[in-house]
Amino acid sequence: MRLTTLQAALGLLLAHPAAANHIHGHRHAHEQYGRRHGHGHHSADELVGATAIQKRGAGCSLPTHPDLVPVPGKLNNGFAIPSDRSCDHDGWCPYACVSGKVMAQWQPNSTYVYPQSMNGGLHCNNGVAEKPFPDKPYCVDGTGAVQVVNKVGKIMSFCQTVLPGDESMVIRNDITDVRTIAVPDINYWDKTAAHYYINPPGVPSSDGCKWGTESEPIGNWSPYVAGANTVANGDTYVKIAWNPMFIGCPLKNKKPSFGVRIECPDGGCNGLPCSINPGTDGVGGLSSPVKATGVGDADFCVVTVPSGKTANIVVFNIDGSEPGPASSSVPPPSTSATKAAPTSSATPTSSSVWSSTSTVAKPSSSAAPSYFPGGIFHENSTSTDDGHSFSQGSTTKPSSNQGTTQGPSSPVETASKNEGAADQSGTAIAGLIVALVAAAALY
């Protein structure tokens, strides 16, 4: 590794100490919350074909729009929030977009501090779901830099987490062959990345994109996770990793039948090979010249994809078989595997324009998961194979005390916004430092 590269990376980290010191505070706030619950301008006809937003008491329902995908649940009314929680008056209610697109609405000027980081989506005002940015659509195209290639012969589900929001893995992506997944650029909220849980073959998103239990490797207990985002110069960082919750429980005693690897059909990527194959590397292992270890002692690797090029996350059977495209027992997704084209829509009426400050939506009192792992994507105390170590804050399970939806009076700061990615303006993230050093090691 070039010494100058390492020095530059360390200098960037030292210039932003918040990235190393405040990860745990934000994660703990999200864990406490989770435990309580289990771009273009619009044209004049935006709301044509959309149903009126219905009042349910003081709450709101998800508008009908081609870019919006309702998330099933008991009380959530289609929003990407826990199924036992409603979108209440004065609350913020995030939503799911079709595959390949990302949410374009959130609380203005909010940053990656709790509880601001919960305030994604639409603002509910007396039964009306308002856009905080009326001149923007609900969803915008991702960068189209990453596709998932399914070679296992069964349906695969990649479950995207909700951020800004409570980081639940409820945004569904069913893949039978090839599909472009959402990858945000620097215009996305606080320059954060997209994160995914990868369920085993044969598990559709209807079963896998929700809170699970330690009894089976699905949902938040799935074997692998992935992340990606595109930075200011057009490069895209793509990461695959073991799920620390999986390798930290008895589920690890049964080897997964599948693996994941990153490929670059256009060439030019840095960080290859980057592959997780439990058949050759064992549970918890991976193949990469620059692998690193993150939160929960989970190994990960990061690949840098040059501007204008694409990468594939390939899902494969560890026995080497390739049965061909899977048949799907669930309704086909609403978009194709190519990057979705922007939809034209109109400037909303004044009834759908956000105009007040607010708090996050109020939770219901029903049961919820015992542990919320919202911070599993944030590396801590990361070490690389070349012996360099980067302390990035501690990671502990939350205490038994339950937090409140409103959060503390003084928000807990954090700068750990994504892994393997950061913006060119110098907003450093500790996880990115490792990714940059890892990628540079190939030279």
SVG drawing of the C-alpha trace seen along z (x, -y; Angstrom):
<svg xmlns="http://www.w3.org/2000/svg" viewBox="-61 -26 66 55">
<polyline fill="none" stroke="black" stroke-width="0.4" points="0.0,0.0 1.2,-3.4 2.2,-5.3 0.9,-8.5 -2.6,-6.9 -2.6,-5.7 -1.5,-9.0 -4.2,-10.9 -6.9,-8.5 -5.8,-8.9 -5.6,-12.6 -9.2,-12.7 -10.3,-10.6 -8.5,-12.8 -10.0,-15.9 -13.4,-14.6 -13.2,-13.1 -17.0,-12.9 -16.9,-10.0 -14.9,-8.0 -16.5,-9.0 -20.2,-9.2 -21.3,-6.1 -22.6,-4.3 -24.9,-7.2 -26.9,-7.3 -27.1,-3.5 -28.2,-3.2 -31.0,-5.7 -32.2,-3.8 -32.0,-0.5 -34.1,-1.9 -36.7,-3.2 -36.8,0.1 -37.3,2.1 -40.5,0.1 -41.9,1.3 -40.8,4.3 -35.9,-14.4 -37.0,-16.7 -39.9,-19.1 -43.5,-18.0 -45.8,-18.6 -49.3,-19.9 -50.9,-16.5 -49.0,-14.9 -51.9,-13.9 -53.9,-12.5 -54.7,-8.9 -53.7,-9.3 -56.3,-8.8 -57.1,-11.4 -55.3,-10.9 -57.7,-9.5 -58.0,-10.6 -58.0,-7.9 -58.5,-9.8 -55.6,-12.2 -53.4,-9.9 -52.4,-9.6 -52.3,-7.0 -49.8,-6.5 -50.8,-8.3 -51.3,-6.3 -48.6,-7.0 -46.7,-4.8 -43.4,-5.3 -44.7,-4.4 -44.9,-0.8 -47.2,-0.2 -45.6,1.8 -48.1,4.2 -48.9,4.0 -51.6,3.7 -51.5,0.0 -48.8,-1.6 -51.3,-2.4 -48.7,-1.6 -45.8,-3.6 -42.3,-2.1 -42.7,-2.0 -43.2,0.9 -46.5,2.6 -47.8,1.9 -47.2,-1.8 -49.5,-4.4 -48.6,-7.5 -49.9,-9.9 -50.6,-13.7 -47.4,-15.8 -45.3,-12.7 -42.8,-11.9 -43.7,-8.9 -41.1,-7.4 -42.1,-5.3 -40.8,-2.7 -40.1,-3.5 -40.0,-1.1 -36.8,0.8 -34.0,-1.4 -35.4,-4.6 -34.8,-6.3 -37.0,-8.5 -36.8,-12.2 -38.7,-13.7 -37.5,-14.2 -37.5,-16.9 -35.6,-19.9 -32.2,-20.5 -32.2,-17.3 -28.9,-15.5 -27.7,-12.2 -28.4,-12.9 -31.2,-11.3 -34.1,-12.0 -33.7,-14.0 -32.5,-10.8 -36.0,-9.4 -37.7,-12.1 -37.9,-10.8 -40.8,-10.8 -44.0,-12.8 -45.2,-15.0 -48.7,-14.1 -50.8,-17.2 -54.3,-16.4 -54.8,-13.5 -52.9,-15.1 -49.6,-13.7 -47.5,-16.7 -44.4,-16.9 -41.7,-18.9 -40.2,-19.6 -43.2,-20.4 -41.1,-20.9 -39.6,-17.4 -41.2,-14.0 -41.8,-11.3 -38.9,-9.2 -35.9,-9.9 -33.7,-7.5 -30.7,-6.0 -27.4,-6.1 -28.0,-2.7 -24.5,-1.6 -25.3,1.7 -27.3,4.7 -28.1,8.0 -27.6,11.1 -29.4,14.2 -27.7,17.5 -29.3,19.7 -32.4,20.8 -34.7,19.6 -36.2,16.2 -33.9,13.9 -34.9,10.9 -32.8,7.9 -34.4,5.9 -33.4,2.2 -33.4,0.4 -35.3,-2.8 -33.1,-5.9 -34.0,-8.6 -36.3,-6.5 -35.9,-3.7 -33.7,-1.6 -36.2,1.3 -35.5,3.6 -38.9,3.3 -38.3,1.9 -38.7,5.0 -36.7,6.2 -37.5,9.6 -34.9,10.8 -35.5,13.8 -32.9,13.0 -31.2,9.5 -32.4,6.3 -31.0,2.8 -31.2,1.8 -31.3,-1.7 -28.0,-3.4 -28.1,-7.0 -25.8,-9.8 -24.6,-12.8 -28.0,-14.5 -29.6,-11.9 -30.3,-12.7 -27.1,-13.7 -25.1,-11.8 -25.9,-8.4 -25.8,-5.1 -28.4,-2.4 -28.2,0.8 -29.6,4.2 -30.2,7.5 -29.7,10.5 -32.1,13.4 -31.4,17.0 -32.6,18.5 -36.3,19.2 -37.3,16.5 -39.5,13.9 -39.5,10.3 -43.0,10.9 -41.4,13.3 -37.9,11.9 -38.3,8.1 -39.5,7.8 -38.2,8.4 -37.3,12.1 -36.2,14.2 -33.1,16.1 -34.8,19.3 -34.2,18.8 -31.8,16.8 -34.1,14.3 -34.8,10.6 -32.4,9.0 -30.9,12.4 -30.0,13.1 -26.5,14.2 -25.3,11.3 -25.6,7.5 -24.7,5.1 -24.3,1.4 -23.6,-1.1 -23.5,-4.7 -22.1,-7.0 -19.9,-9.9 -19.3,-13.4 -16.8,-12.3 -19.1,-9.5 -17.3,-6.6 -19.5,-4.1 -18.5,-2.1 -20.1,1.3 -19.7,3.4 -20.7,7.0 -20.4,8.3 -21.4,11.0 -24.3,10.0 -22.9,9.7 -26.2,10.8 -26.0,14.0 -22.4,14.9 -23.0,13.9 -25.8,16.5 -26.3,20.3 -27.5,19.8 -23.9,19.7 -23.6,23.4 -25.5,24.2 -23.5,23.1 -25.5,21.1 -26.0,22.8 -25.3,19.7 -22.6,16.9 -22.3,13.4 -19.5,11.8 -19.0,8.5 -18.1,8.5 -17.4,5.6 -18.4,6.5 -17.0,3.2 -13.7,3.7 -11.6,1.1 -12.8,1.7 -10.5,1.6 -10.8,4.1 -11.5,7.3 -11.9,10.2 -14.5,9.5 -16.5,12.6 -18.2,14.4 -18.3,18.2 -18.8,20.2 -18.1,23.4 -14.4,22.4 -13.9,19.7 -16.1,21.1 -18.8,19.2 -17.5,15.7 -14.8,15.8 -14.4,14.0 -12.0,13.8 -10.5,10.4 -6.9,9.0 -8.1,6.1 -10.8,7.6 -11.5,5.8 -13.4,6.6 -16.2,4.4 -18.9,4.4 -19.4,7.7 -16.2,9.1 -18.0,9.4 -15.7,9.4 -16.5,7.2 -14.9,6.0 -15.4,2.9 -15.0,2.4 -14.6,-1.0 -16.5,-1.2 -15.2,-4.0 -17.6,-6.6 -19.6,-5.5 -19.1,-1.8 -21.3,0.7 -20.9,3.6 -22.9,6.7 -23.6,8.3 -23.8,12.0 -25.7,14.5 -24.5,18.1 -24.9,21.6 -21.8,22.8 -22.0,26.2 -21.4,24.5 -24.7,25.2 -26.5,22.6 -30.1,23.7 -31.0,20.5 -33.6,17.8 -35.9,18.4 -39.6,18.6 -41.5,16.2 -44.4,17.1 -45.0,13.5 -46.3,10.7 -43.6,9.2 -42.0,6.0 -43.4,2.8 -40.2,1.9 -37.8,3.7 -34.2,4.6 -33.0,1.4 -32.8,-1.9 -36.3,-3.4 -37.1,-6.5 -38.2,-9.6 -41.9,-10.1 -43.6,-13.4 -45.8,-14.8 -47.3,-18.1 -46.6,-20.6 -48.8,-19.5 -51.6,-21.5 -51.2,-23.5 -52.8,-20.7 -49.8,-18.5 -47.0,-21.0 -45.3,-20.6 -45.3,-23.9 -44.6,-23.1 -42.0,-21.6 -42.9,-18.3 -41.8,-15.1 -41.6,-11.5 -44.8,-9.5 -46.1,-8.1 -45.7,-4.4 -48.4,-1.9 -48.1,0.1 -48.0,3.5 -45.1,6.0 -41.9,5.6 -38.5,7.2 -36.4,7.5 -33.3,6.1 -33.0,3.5 -29.7,3.8 -30.1,0.6 -26.3,-0.1 -25.0,3.1 -23.7,1.3 -21.5,-1.0 -18.0,0.5 -16.2,0.1 -12.7,1.0 -12.0,2.0 -8.8,3.7 -7.4,4.6 -5.3,7.5 -2.2,5.4 -2.2,4.8 -3.7,1.3 -6.4,0.7 -8.9,-2.1 -10.9,-2.6 -14.4,-3.9 -16.3,-3.8 -17.7,-1.0 -20.7,1.2 -22.8,2.7 -26.3,4.0 -28.8,1.6 -29.7,1.5 -33.0,2.6 -34.3,-1.0 -36.6,-1.9 -36.1,-5.3 -38.9,-7.6 -40.0,-8.4 -39.2,-12.0 -35.6,-11.3 -33.4,-13.2 -33.7,-17.0 -30.2,-17.3 -29.8,-15.0 -26.9,-12.6 -24.5,-13.3 -22.9,-10.8 -21.1,-10.9 -21.2,-7.3 -23.7,-7.6 -22.7,-4.8 -19.9,-2.4 -17.5,-2.4 -18.6,-5.8 -18.3,-9.5 -18.7,-12.8 -15.8,-14.6 -16.3,-17.7 -14.5,-16.1 -17.4,-14.9 -15.5,-11.9 -17.0,-8.8 -15.0,-6.4 -16.2,-3.3 -15.1,-5.0 -11.6,-5.5 -11.2,-1.8 -12.8,-1.4 -10.5,-3.9 -7.4,-2.4 -8.5,1.0 -9.1,0.0 -5.8,-1.8 -3.9,1.3 -4.3,2.8 -1.8,0.3"/>
</svg>
